[in-house]
Amino acid sequence: MTEDLRSRALDALTTARARTAILTGCVDDHELTAQHSPLMSPLVWDLAHIGNQEEQWLLRTVGGRTALRPEIDSVYDAFAHPRADRPSLPLLAPAEARGYASDVRGRVLDVLDATPLEGGPLTDSAFAFGMIAQHEQQHDETMLITHQLRKGPAALTAPEPPRGGAEELPAEVLVPGGPFTMGTSAEPWALDNERPAHQRVVPAFHLDTVPVTCGAYLSFMADGGYREPRWWAAEGFEQVRRNGIDAPLFWRRESGQWLRRRFGVTEPVPLDEPVLHVSWYEADAYARWAGRRLPTEAEWEKAARHDPVSGRSRRFPWGDEDPTPAHANLGQRHLRPAPAGAYPQGGSPLGIRQLIGDVWEWTSSDFGPYPGFAAFPYREYSEVFFGSS
């Protein structure tokens, strides 16, 4: 069992680092050090921050090793420096950042080999190693956003996703009302905001079988959706009016056709793909226009995990086994969503598809703690973000 945990931790760390290498290795040093948007850090900041967090948690805290670069801790403290200010910091140059992250990783693998994966909250079930792998994955997502915001030709490439199958599916399904288990107390690498497992009662509701497509969203736009205040929360419509918004971010109309920019590629908006880059206000307005509403977090999780036949909550919509490429579109595998209705093997017990992967999904709930929440391993892990949608 311990060796299985060690192998799982190694695989998670290795997979995340391979993704980081792609995101930072596909552009030159100028692109790495540039700030492509004041909303984001330079890519080289993320790279060294990944290494610094790994050093602090796995080398120093778990491994008890002497600090390698304590003088840079403050530079790469994400809470001390807003993203817009990070280019002015004394950042490690690209070659030095790569060397630092690689040096830390080599030493971390020695710590992983030598550490008993029990005896404390950070070492039990290799929690700290999983946490650091997840942290790197989170920054990979952040760097992917930076790549979308950067100007210039495409730097990333990926194969096309599998085709969809929405035409074969009902438009919506009924999710039965009643209790279900939300959250987890058993998943060893779960974030603190996903704990503990607890019972929730949700009335019956309907949920669309597939994500909202670009084609469906275009119908909202064609019907004057951005010009009609009755569909919008007041503050949302004010943003639309003040900023002249009439389409999702990265869309533009040219010669009578809607185009989008995706990682440096300009292409016709794909009608059968899930719509991307809409704000909460846009998602809420679309739902009202369509005679729907955004689900609550509890409703979404029940639809995604609850098996009405067995009465239990699964780890994933399809069951308890880890995701494979047949289940979901994860890890920037295709650099775009698969068409709506893809991944039939990843469907929920009620037949809802693409509940994980492809796109982030909005709910009507604020981000808050579950009953019995305890911050771990530090308050900033999630607690400081409670209260935001």
Buried (B, 14 or more C-beta within 10 A) or exposed (E): EEEEBBEBBBEBBEBBBEBBBBBBEBBEEEBBBBBBBEEBBBBBBBBBBBBBBBBBBBBBBBBEBEEBBEEBBEBBEBEEBEBEEBBEBEBBEBEEBBEBBEBBBEBBBEBBEEBEBEEEEBBBBBBBBBBBBBBBBEBBBBBBEBBBBBEEEBBBEEEEBBEBBBEEBEEBBEBEEBEBBBBBEEBEBBEBBBBBBBEBEBEEBEBBBBBBBBBBBBBBBEEEBBEBEEBBBEEBBEBBEEEEBEBBBBBEEEEEEBBBBBBBEEEEBBBBBBBBBBBBBBBBBBBBBBEBEBBBBBBBBBBBBBBEEEEEBBBBBBEEEEBEBEBBBBBBBBBBBBBBBBBBEBBBBBEBBBBBBBBEBBBBBEEEBBEEBEBBBEEEBBBEEEEEE
